[in-house]
Amino acid sequence: MADKKITELTALTTAGSSDLLVIVDNSGTPTTKKITSSNFKNGLATSASPTFTGTVTLPSDTSIGNVSATEIGYLDNVTSSIQTQLNSKAGDNDQFVLGAAIF
């Protein structure tokens, strides 16, 4: 294949699983490598039902269903069930009616 600018290449509308993509591995000294379309797609979450593991940083305007970005922000640093945490804060001498403390 003769040297061509990317803009001069023929466009492809659908990539097959064995089609190759050019990628620059920037973990250290940048190195140009190849990856199959199938392997590249395996690293992406599906938009219909994404599953993430480990630490995930979401954009500040992220919403999930009816849960707004602000509400998601309230969950920062929550490490266990919120209801369990609330229950543990209520001492034996406290009285609660409909979730409001009576003093």
GROMACS elastic network, one bead per residue, 0.5 to 0.9 nm:
[ bonds ]
;  ai    aj funct       b0    kb
    1     4     6  0.83971   500
    4     7     6  0.80880   500
    4     8     6  0.61824   500
    4     9     6  0.69981   500
    5     8     6  0.52485   500
    5     9     6  0.69534   500
    6     9     6  0.54245   500
    6    10     6  0.87866   500
    7    10     6  0.82514   500
    7    11     6  0.88657   500
    8    11     6  0.88955   500
   12    15     6  0.69039   500
   15    18     6  0.81664   500
   15    19     6  0.61440   500
   15    20     6  0.86511   500
   15    37     6  0.66027   500
   15    38     6  0.88633   500
   16    19     6  0.52342   500
   16    20     6  0.87461   500
   16    36     6  0.87930   500
   16    37     6  0.66840   500
   16    38     6  0.76797   500
   17    20     6  0.84436   500
   17    36     6  0.66114   500
   17    37     6  0.51027   500
   17    39     6  0.80175   500
   17    41     6  0.88596   500
   18    35     6  0.89996   500
   18    36     6  0.54177   500
   18    37     6  0.60755   500
   18    38     6  0.64928   500
   18    39     6  0.88482   500
   19    35     6  0.83980   500
   19    36     6  0.55473   500
   19    37     6  0.54873   500
   19    38     6  0.79414   500
   20    34     6  0.62549   500
   20    35     6  0.55894   500
   20    37     6  0.58826   500
   20    38     6  0.89261   500
   21    33     6  0.84886   500
   21    34     6  0.56216   500
   21    35     6  0.53617   500
   21    36     6  0.60709   500
   21    37     6  0.64442   500
   21    40     6  0.83403   500
   22    32     6  0.69600   500
   22    33     6  0.59775   500
   22    35     6  0.66102   500
   22    36     6  0.89125   500
   23    31     6  0.83538   500
   23    32     6  0.58234   500
   23    33     6  0.53732   500
   23    34     6  0.58468   500
   23    35     6  0.70590   500
   24    30     6  0.61831   500
   24    31     6  0.54834   500
   24    33     6  0.60040   500
   24    34     6  0.83678   500
   25    28     6  0.80234   500
   25    29     6  0.79633   500
   25    30     6  0.54827   500
   25    31     6  0.51927   500
   25    32     6  0.62234   500
   25    33     6  0.67166   500
   26    29     6  0.62565   500
   26    31     6  0.66794   500
   26    32     6  0.87903   500
   27    30     6  0.67517   500
   27    31     6  0.85581   500
   28    31     6  0.85438   500
   35    38     6  0.82388   500
   35    39     6  0.65337   500
   35    40     6  0.64908   500
   36    39     6  0.52906   500
   36    40     6  0.62276   500
   36    41     6  0.86446   500
   37    40     6  0.51036   500
   37    41     6  0.61463   500
   37    42     6  0.86737   500
   38    41     6  0.52292   500
   38    42     6  0.63004   500
   39    42     6  0.50994   500
   39    43     6  0.69490   500
   40    43     6  0.56999   500
   40    44     6  0.72575   500
   41    44     6  0.53173   500
   41    45     6  0.82197   500
   42    45     6  0.78491   500
   44    50     6  0.87605   500
   45    48     6  0.86868   500
   45    49     6  0.77727   500
   45    51     6  0.65618   500
   45    52     6  0.76303   500
   46    49     6  0.57994   500
   46    50     6  0.50677   500
   46    51     6  0.80282   500
   47    50     6  0.57828   500
   52    55     6  0.82896   500
   52    56     6  0.70772   500
   53    56     6  0.73042   500
   57    60     6  0.89584   500
   58    61     6  0.81202   500
   58    62     6  0.63894   500
   59    62     6  0.55130   500
   59    69     6  0.88752   500
   60    63     6  0.88517   500
   60    69     6  0.65261   500
   60    70     6  0.85990   500
   60    73     6  0.85429   500
   61    68     6  0.81569   500
   61    69     6  0.54804   500
   61    70     6  0.84371   500
   62    68     6  0.72673   500
   62    69     6  0.52367   500
   62    70     6  0.89836   500
   62    72     6  0.81972   500
   63    66     6  0.72273   500
   63    67     6  0.56847   500
   63    69     6  0.50243   500
   63    70     6  0.85704   500
   63    71     6  0.86742   500
   63    72     6  0.74779   500
   64    67     6  0.52059   500
   64    68     6  0.67981   500
   64    69     6  0.80187   500
   64    72     6  0.83639   500
   65    68     6  0.79631   500
   67    70     6  0.81753   500
   67    71     6  0.61190   500
   67    72     6  0.67603   500
   68    71     6  0.51949   500
   68    72     6  0.62904   500
   68    73     6  0.86295   500
   69    72     6  0.50522   500
   69    73     6  0.61884   500
   69    74     6  0.88920   500
   70    74     6  0.66084   500
   71    74     6  0.51721   500
   71    75     6  0.71322   500
   72    75     6  0.54715   500
   72    76     6  0.74646   500
   73    76     6  0.55420   500
   74    77     6  0.85395   500
   74    78     6  0.85031   500
   75    78     6  0.54253   500
   75    79     6  0.88827   500
   75    82     6  0.89254   500
   76    79     6  0.87044   500
   78    81     6  0.78038   500
   78    82     6  0.72684   500
   79    82     6  0.84050   500
   80    83     6  0.87718   500
   80    84     6  0.75590   500
   80    85     6  0.74110   500
   81    84     6  0.52420   500
   81    85     6  0.64224   500
   81    86     6  0.88283   500
   82    85     6  0.50599   500
   82    86     6  0.62425   500
   82    87     6  0.86133   500
   83    86     6  0.50610   500
   83    87     6  0.60923   500
   83    88     6  0.86069   500
   84    87     6  0.50518   500
   84    88     6  0.61952   500
   84    89     6  0.87780   500
   85    88     6  0.51852   500
   85    89     6  0.64914   500
   86    89     6  0.51970   500
   86    90     6  0.67141   500
   87    90     6  0.53701   500
   87    91     6  0.83255   500
   88    91     6  0.72125   500
   90    93     6  0.81496   500
   90    94     6  0.61485   500
   90    95     6  0.82187   500
   90    96     6  0.83801   500
   91    94     6  0.53986   500
   91    95     6  0.85697   500
   92    95     6  0.81079   500
   94   101     6  0.71554   500
   94   102     6  0.75000   500
   94   103     6  0.80912   500
   95   100     6  0.84588   500
   95   101     6  0.60716   500
   95   102     6  0.58695   500
   95   103     6  0.80522   500
   96    99     6  0.56734   500
   96   100     6  0.54771   500
   96   102     6  0.61751   500
   97   100     6  0.54093   500
   97   101     6  0.66349   500
   97   102     6  0.73083   500
   98   101     6  0.85420   500
